[in-house]
Amino acid sequence: MSKKILVIDDDESVIWVIKKALGPLGHEIEAKTSVREGVRACGEHKLILLDLMLPDGNGIDALKEIRDLNPEVHVIIVTAHGRMESAIDAMKEGAYDYLEKPFDIEELKIVVEKAFRDIALREELLTLRQGKEESSPHQIIGKSKGILKIFKEIGRIAPKDVTVLVTGESGTGKELVARAIHNNSKRKYGPFVAINSASIPRELLEAELFGWERGAFTGAVERTEGKIQSANGGTLFLDEISELDIDLQAKLLRFLQEKEYSMLGSNKVVRADVRIIGATNRDLRECVRKGQFRKDLYYRFNVIEIKLPPLRERREDIVPLARHFLAEAVKTLELPPKELSADAEKSLLEFDWPGNVRELENTMKRASLLSKGSVIGRRDLFAGDYALCSIKEFLEGKLDGFLNKMTQLESSNLYETVLSEVEKALFSIVLKETGGNQVRAAKVLGINRNTLSKKIREYRLI
């Protein structure tokens, strides 16, 4: 790891002392004597030593600007104008540490080495998390205009620590967007916690969010932290926020405004630094109109909204997604390599996917298991959905296992047996659908009524 340090200080003697102290430890020191020059150079460094009083500005303002440009940088304030207020302000704005001049050389070395150890640990943790994400099937795949627009919005929103609302139909990947926002924000080193408001009974959801003290309710045998505290320093994803009870909405609003809450059974106020990302497949404005969702909470969530397009509106992403899900299924289920036939890909593009990306993923997983060869065909994708299969595909699917057994026999009268059974089943179904009306049944079948009557007697359908 590079150990370059940027020093922003207009005192040449201080710069000389820092170089003399840290140079022998392998650090490369770059010095700038103004806020303007320092801010320009900050993007290339992981550690900055910043003076509070500079010719063209003060260090607190410079710290804010540097942190906006480079949220990952560690900034150590070094100043001869130490005051309690400036120290507090510096730490509030994200300074890593605060040293007063004239500083102790050994203390400076210790603080700098500690900062680089923290940077190394953070980068190692991020590498491990990224490796896990890359090996995970849960990725946003696509190159359509709709999904590229989402990527751009994530890039703009992620660094800004604001509440986000993600909307879209079920199965469009709202949690994936929330994870992408988290992973590209300054909170990426913190936890990502997800909770589905619709999957937890309303009377238990408050306890899940805020936690509870021992004895708060029947069964509360010990103090338990809620999801908000679990997400401290990171992101909490609230899926299906439209399902929140109206009273719980008021408590969530208070947390969004004050960053504080109380556990069930306690009057003690607890603070938590958590970014909230909400998601819903419903129209929250309509919920507000019906009195099902608080207007003030809606405005808190609707600071920034990301609208996910349904899969039918980004058809150019369907085949790449299908191939991705197929590869993941083959790997996870330890199956031999498989690929999609041209006919299968065509049928994927023709389908409207009401369940969106989630339905496509499940379809590919099922097809990978049910297909017998190395090539997945149309029939493998839509097995069981007869409306999407031709009569030939339907019959092949139904007769496949039966025929394999029959062909092992030397004499099975296969041709006559299959034709008569198919014909018998066909006549029986049509007669049932037409209420036994032989005139209508004959017309549907496209045969003479006398022929139908003969077959009815032959197969004893009456």
DOGUDREN-617309 format. One line per 8 residues: number of its first residue (from 1); their letters; for each residue x, y, z of C-alpha. Coordinates in pm, 1 decimal. Each point is the difference from the previous one (the first is absolute). Layout:
# DOGUDREN-617309
NUM) A) X Y Z | ...
END
This chain:
# DOGUDREN-617309
1) MSKKILVI) 0.0 0.0 0.0 | 123.0 348.2 -89.3 | 102.5 207.2 302.6 | -17.0 339.4 -166.9 | -99.9 285.9 229.3 | -128.3 341.9 -102.2 | 93.1 283.6 237.0 | -205.8 321.1 -36.3
9) DDDESVIW) 180.3 261.9 209.6 | 149.5 341.8 -73.6 | 275.1 -38.0 264.0 | 314.9 -122.8 -177.8 | 163.8 -97.4 329.0 | -293.1 -230.1 87.8 | 20.3 -163.1 -344.1 | 375.1 -53.1 51.9
17) VIKKALGP) -56.3 -162.9 341.9 | -271.3 -231.9 -138.6 | 221.4 -110.7 -289.6 | 293.3 -61.5 234.2 | -218.1 -201.3 241.5 | -200.8 -207.2 -246.3 | 233.7 -30.5 -299.6 | 223.0 -267.2 163.0
25) LGHEIEAK) -313.2 -210.4 67.3 | -58.7 -36.6 -373.7 | -252.6 280.2 -42.2 | 4.6 221.4 -307.6 | -95.1 355.7 97.5 | -166.5 244.9 -238.5 | -52.8 354.4 132.9 | -245.7 273.7 -97.7
33) TSVREGVR) -13.9 342.2 164.9 | -360.0 105.3 -75.9 | -353.5 -136.2 15.7 | -39.3 35.3 -374.5 | 313.0 -200.7 -84.0 | -72.0 -259.1 269.7 | -355.5 -66.1 -115.0 | 122.1 -48.8 -357.2
41) ACGEHKLI) 249.3 -265.9 113.8 | -218.0 -180.3 257.4 | -143.7 -261.1 -235.5 | 332.2 -182.9 -34.8 | 59.1 -54.8 373.5 | -133.3 -221.0 277.6 | 139.8 207.7 288.0 | 15.7 379.8 36.0
49) LLDLMLPD) 153.3 218.2 270.9 | -199.8 323.6 -3.3 | 67.9 331.9 174.8 | -300.1 193.6 132.6 | 124.8 347.3 -93.7 | 104.3 48.6 -362.5 | 53.4 313.5 -212.6 | -308.1 -51.2 -218.2
57) GNGIDALK) -242.7 -164.1 241.5 | -52.9 -197.0 319.0 | 62.9 -369.3 48.7 | -356.8 -93.4 100.0 | -137.7 123.5 -332.7 | 287.8 -172.5 -178.5 | -76.6 -321.7 190.5 | -363.3 8.5 -116.6
65) EIRDLNPE) 104.7 54.0 -361.4 | 264.8 -271.7 13.5 | -243.8 -250.1 152.9 | -254.9 77.1 -273.4 | 258.0 -60.2 -272.3 | 167.7 -299.5 165.3 | -225.5 -162.2 267.0 | 252.8 -280.2 62.3
73) VHVIIVTA) 289.0 227.5 100.5 | 125.6 17.8 359.8 | 65.6 359.8 110.1 | 208.2 84.8 306.6 | -36.6 360.5 114.4 | 329.9 155.5 108.9 | -26.8 353.7 140.6 | 164.1 255.7 225.9
81) HGRMESAI) -341.5 157.3 67.9 | -153.0 -278.6 205.0 | -335.2 71.2 162.4 | -270.3 -226.8 130.0 | -247.1 129.2 -260.8 | 234.0 -60.2 -293.6 | 84.8 -352.1 120.8 | -368.9 -85.9 34.2
89) DAMKEGAY) -83.1 151.6 -338.7 | 284.5 -189.5 -166.5 | -107.2 -337.2 142.7 | -365.0 68.8 -90.0 | 104.8 60.6 -360.1 | 177.7 -335.3 -16.4 | 361.2 76.5 99.1 | 193.1 -316.1 90.4
97) DYLEKPFD) 194.1 169.3 282.6 | 102.5 338.8 135.7 | 354.4 101.6 99.7 | 117.4 331.3 145.1 | 325.8 174.0 -90.9 | 264.7 -28.0 113.1 | -78.4 -369.5 -27.5 | 203.2 -285.8 139.9
105) IEELKIVV) 183.4 -177.6 -284.6 | -58.6 -344.6 150.8 | -369.4 72.3 41.7 | -18.2 107.7 -365.2 | 167.5 -324.9 -109.7 | -241.0 -208.3 209.7 | -309.6 177.8 -133.1 | 117.5 -24.5 -363.0
113) EKAFRDIA) 86.7 -370.4 27.1 | -333.5 -69.9 167.0 | -179.0 183.1 -281.6 | 172.6 -210.6 -265.9 | -79.3 -321.3 191.7 | -366.0 100.4 7.1 | 10.8 79.0 -371.6 | 155.5 -341.6 -73.8
121) LREELLTL) -259.5 -183.6 211.0 | -283.1 192.3 -164.6 | 129.7 -80.4 -349.9 | 41.6 -366.2 90.4 | -357.6 -11.1 128.8 | -126.9 170.5 -314.4 | 191.9 -246.6 -220.9 | -156.3 -292.2 184.2
129) RQGKEESS) -347.8 150.0 -33.5 | 47.8 77.7 -367.4 | 121.2 -354.3 -59.7 | -312.9 -128.7 166.7 | -218.0 230.8 -209.0 | 172.2 -104.2 -322.8 | -51.4 -367.9 77.8 | -362.8 62.4 93.5
137) PHQIIGKS) -285.4 -57.8 -247.3 | -157.5 327.0 117.7 | 132.1 249.6 -251.6 | -166.2 264.3 -213.5 | 45.3 -124.2 -356.5 | -89.8 197.7 -310.2 | 96.5 248.3 -269.7 | -341.9 135.7 -96.6
145) KGILKIFK) -66.3 374.6 11.5 | -232.1 -51.9 295.8 | 253.2 -183.6 213.9 | 290.4 228.7 -101.3 | -212.9 291.1 123.2 | -32.3 -182.8 335.0 | 379.7 -48.3 15.8 | 50.3 374.0 -52.4
153) EIGRIAPK) -254.2 85.1 269.5 | 171.5 -236.7 244.2 | 332.7 168.9 -75.1 | -144.5 344.0 69.6 | -196.7 -99.7 310.5 | 235.8 -239.9 177.9 | 254.9 257.2 130.1 | -276.5 227.3 133.7
161) DVTVLVTG) -112.1 -119.2 342.5 | -373.3 52.9 -61.0 | -311.5 -214.7 33.1 | -92.0 -180.0 -324.1 | -325.3 -153.2 -125.0 | 25.3 -286.7 -251.5 | -321.8 -81.5 -185.6 | -94.3 -264.0 -253.5
169) ESGTGKEL) -200.8 -314.7 -55.7 | 67.8 -312.0 207.0 | 308.8 -184.3 -117.4 | 169.7 294.7 -173.3 | 299.9 -1.7 237.0 | -65.7 277.7 249.2 | 224.9 -153.7 267.0 | 282.4 -32.7 -253.6
177) VARAIHNN) -22.0 374.6 -64.4 | 8.4 67.1 374.8 | 310.8 -218.1 34.6 | 166.4 179.1 -291.8 | -67.8 337.3 163.9 | 147.6 -127.5 327.3 | 306.1 -155.6 -167.0 | 80.3 324.0 -181.0
185) SKRKYGPF) -50.3 229.9 298.9 | 228.2 103.7 282.9 | -196.6 -247.4 213.2 | 124.1 -299.4 -201.7 | 223.2 -112.4 288.7 | -304.5 -14.0 227.4 | -278.5 -262.3 8.0 | -283.1 -33.9 -249.3
193) VAINSASI) -315.5 -122.0 174.3 | -321.6 -86.1 -187.1 | -347.6 -49.1 142.8 | -323.3 -76.8 -187.4 | -286.0 184.4 165.8 | -259.5 -224.1 -165.7 | 151.5 -327.0 126.5 | -12.6 87.8 371.6
201) PRELLEAE) -327.7 27.7 195.9 | -82.9 365.1 67.1 | -2.8 -48.6 377.8 | 358.2 -134.5 -14.1 | 148.2 240.0 -255.0 | 58.5 282.0 250.4 | 197.2 -235.5 223.5 | 203.0 -121.4 -298.8
209) LFGWERGA) 89.4 355.8 -96.1 | 66.9 158.9 338.4 | 80.9 -298.3 223.5 | -134.1 -62.2 350.5 | 93.3 -5.5 364.0 | -42.6 -309.4 212.4 | -363.7 -34.3 108.5 | -129.9 243.1 -263.2
217) FTGAVERT) -253.5 -264.4 -108.9 | -75.7 -367.1 54.0 | 299.4 -199.9 -114.8 | 248.9 289.3 25.4 | 238.8 -189.9 228.5 | 305.6 210.8 -80.2 | 94.4 338.5 -142.3 | 22.4 -17.8 -379.8
225) EGKIQSAN) 124.0 262.7 -245.9 | -212.5 75.6 -303.4 | 87.7 23.6 -367.9 | 67.5 373.3 26.4 | 278.2 -53.7 252.5 | 131.7 -295.2 -203.1 | 34.0 236.9 -296.5 | 182.1 269.6 201.4
233) GGTLFLDE) 269.4 154.7 -218.0 | -152.5 -155.8 -309.7 | -326.5 -29.4 -191.3 | -344.4 -133.2 92.8 | -214.9 -115.1 -293.1 | -372.9 8.6 76.0 | -183.6 -199.3 -265.8 | -375.0 46.8 -48.7
241) ISELDIDL) -17.9 312.8 217.4 | -362.1 48.4 -105.6 | -84.9 -287.9 236.3 | 122.8 184.7 311.9 | -264.7 58.7 267.6 | -101.4 366.8 21.0 | 119.9 26.6 363.9 | 334.5 -156.0 -88.6
249) QAKLLRFL) 31.5 250.6 -285.0 | -1.3 281.8 258.0 | 286.0 -162.5 193.3 | 198.3 -58.5 -317.1 | -51.9 365.7 -97.1 | 142.9 109.3 334.5 | 307.1 -215.4 -59.3 | 49.9 142.4 -349.9
257) QEKEYSML) -18.1 354.1 139.6 | 193.0 -39.7 325.2 | 211.0 -316.1 -54.1 | -122.9 -122.6 337.3 | -258.8 -246.0 132.5 | -102.4 -198.2 307.1 | -9.3 -377.9 32.9 | -328.4 -165.3 96.7
265) GSNKVVRA) -40.8 5.2 377.7 | 253.0 281.3 46.8 | -8.5 377.7 31.5 | 371.5 28.7 -70.9 | 84.7 180.6 -324.4 | 242.4 -184.8 -227.8 | 181.8 158.5 -293.8 | 98.9 -178.8 -320.0
273) DVRIIGAT) 175.8 117.3 -315.0 | -193.6 -183.8 -270.2 | -89.2 79.1 -358.8 | -353.5 -113.2 -87.7 | -92.6 -128.3 -345.8 | -368.2 -82.7 -44.9 | -168.1 -199.0 -274.1 | -354.2 -67.1 -113.8
281) NRDLRECV) -192.1 -143.1 -295.8 | -300.9 218.7 81.5 | -77.8 363.0 -83.6 | 80.5 178.3 327.0 | -186.0 312.9 -110.1 | -315.7 -207.6 -32.8 | 70.6 -151.9 343.7 | 30.3 353.4 140.9
289) RKGQFRKD) -328.2 99.5 -164.4 | -173.8 -299.2 159.6 | 145.7 77.5 341.9 | 212.5 -315.9 1.0 | 335.2 181.4 -1.4 | 102.5 317.9 180.3 | 52.1 297.3 -228.3 | 297.7 129.6 201.7
297) LYYRFNVI) 169.6 -341.6 -12.3 | -63.2 -17.9 -373.2 | 178.4 333.0 -48.6 | 293.9 -123.1 213.4 | 34.8 -311.4 -215.0 | -61.4 171.7 -329.7 | 309.7 222.2 15.1 | 142.3 -215.9 -278.5
305) EIKLPPLR) -195.1 -269.0 -185.2 | 139.7 -269.4 -228.5 | -262.8 -161.6 -222.4 | 93.9 -346.4 -123.4 | -137.9 -96.8 -342.6 | -174.2 -339.9 -33.9 | 187.8 -266.6 -193.0 | -243.6 22.6 -295.5
313) ERREDIVP) 123.4 357.5 -56.6 | 366.8 -102.9 -16.9 | -21.4 -303.1 -229.5 | 360.7 33.6 -118.5 | 103.7 -100.2 354.2 | -206.2 -320.8 8.2 | 241.5 -235.4 -176.2 | 315.2 129.2 181.4
321) LARHFLAE) -188.6 -38.0 328.9 | -115.6 -350.2 -94.0 | 354.6 -107.7 -87.8 | 127.3 145.6 327.6 | -265.3 -180.1 206.7 | 62.9 -323.9 -190.1 | 374.1 17.2 68.3 | -65.6 69.6 368.9
329) AVKTLELP) -248.3 -288.6 25.1 | 240.6 -243.3 -166.1 | 276.3 106.9 238.9 | -214.1 -1.4 315.4 | -178.5 -327.8 -75.3 | 320.7 -166.7 -125.2 | -145.7 -89.9 -340.3 | 181.5 -66.7 -328.6
337) PKELSADA) 37.4 303.1 -230.8 | -320.1 107.6 -175.7 | -91.9 261.3 -257.4 | -314.9 149.1 -151.0 | -118.2 -96.6 -346.4 | -89.0 272.2 -251.4 | -365.4 -101.2 31.1 | 17.7 29.7 378.6
345) EKSLLEFD) 146.1 350.1 -21.4 | -273.1 99.1 -246.3 | -270.1 -124.1 237.1 | 158.1 187.6 292.0 | -25.1 322.4 -197.6 | -363.4 -66.5 -94.8 | -115.3 -50.5 359.8 | -117.3 302.5 203.7
353) WPGNVREL) 144.0 -112.2 338.3 | -267.4 127.5 240.8 | 223.7 -109.1 289.1 | 292.8 194.1 -152.6 | 363.4 -89.5 72.3 | -88.7 -227.1 293.1 | -227.5 -210.0 -223.1 | 271.4 -24.5 -266.1
361) ENTMKRAS) 253.8 -113.6 261.4 | -234.3 -270.3 130.0 | -79.7 -111.7 -356.1 | 368.6 -46.6 -81.5 | 63.2 -188.2 323.1 | -291.2 -235.8 -70.3 | 105.6 -50.5 -363.0 | 357.2 -81.1 101.7
369) LLSKGSVI) -132.4 -276.0 224.2 | -264.0 -144.0 -233.5 | 190.7 6.3 -329.0 | 167.6 -331.8 -82.0 | 258.7 107.1 -253.0 | 255.9 275.8 -24.3 | -233.8 224.5 -201.4 | -307.8 157.2 158.8
377) GRRDLFAG) -290.4 25.2 -240.9 | -329.7 185.2 4.3 | -178.8 -298.7 152.7 | 245.0 -8.8 292.2 | -69.7 364.8 79.9 | -377.3 -19.6 2.0 | -63.1 -357.3 110.9 | -344.0 -6.6 159.2
385) DYALCSIK) -114.5 321.9 -166.7 | -191.3 -160.3 -284.4 | -118.6 330.3 -144.3 | 360.0 73.6 -98.3 | 64.9 -341.8 -156.3 | -97.5 -130.3 -343.3 | -208.5 -318.1 -16.4 | 308.2 -185.5 -121.2
393) EFLEGKLD) 208.5 124.7 296.4 | -280.0 -81.2 242.7 | -38.6 -356.1 -127.4 | 373.4 -56.3 -11.7 | 29.4 111.6 360.4 | -282.9 -223.9 116.7 | 99.0 -309.3 -204.8 | 374.5 16.3 54.0
401) GFLNKMTQ) 22.9 -213.6 313.6 | -270.7 -242.3 -112.5 | 157.2 -60.2 -340.2 | 342.5 -67.6 147.5 | -145.3 -291.6 195.3 | -212.6 -131.5 -288.3 | 286.7 -7.2 -250.4 | 184.5 -244.9 225.1
409) LESSNLYE) -267.7 -262.3 -72.1 | 34.6 -220.0 -309.5 | -368.1 24.5 -87.3 | -209.0 276.3 154.6 | -234.9 100.2 -283.1 | 122.9 350.9 75.2 | -151.7 181.6 -297.7 | -357.1 -119.4 51.1
417) TVLSEVEK) 15.7 34.4 377.2 | 119.8 360.3 -0.9 | -236.3 115.5 -276.4 | -306.2 -154.1 160.5 | 80.0 139.1 345.1 | 67.1 350.2 -133.0 | -318.0 -11.0 -208.5 | -207.5 -124.6 291.5
425) ALFSIVLK) 132.0 275.2 229.2 | -55.6 265.9 -266.2 | -363.8 -98.4 -64.7 | -70.5 -22.5 372.8 | 135.7 349.4 70.6 | -185.4 164.5 -292.3 | -330.0 -165.7 93.5 | 39.7 121.8 356.2
433) ETGGNQVR) 75.8 356.2 -112.1 | -302.8 4.1 -235.0 | -237.0 -141.5 262.4 | -51.1 -326.3 -194.1 | -130.4 182.6 -307.7 | 120.6 -229.2 -280.0 | -73.9 252.8 -276.7 | 223.4 261.6 163.8
441) AAKVLGIN) 262.8 -258.2 92.9 | 22.4 -127.2 -358.6 | 38.4 356.9 -125.1 | 280.5 70.6 249.6 | 175.3 -323.4 -93.5 | -48.9 62.2 -372.2 | -150.5 -341.9 -67.9 | -334.5 -135.8 -115.8
449) RNTLSKKI) -263.2 -46.7 270.4 | -50.5 -365.4 -99.6 | 373.4 -60.9 41.8 | -14.5 154.2 346.7 | -300.8 -214.7 96.0 | 187.7 -312.2 -113.2 | 306.3 96.0 209.6 | -217.8 74.4 302.3
457) REYRLI) -142.0 -350.5 -16.8 | 341.9 -153.4 -66.0 | 161.8 168.8 299.0 | -314.8 -27.9 214.9 | -1.6 371.3 76.3 | -372.0 4.7 79.2
END
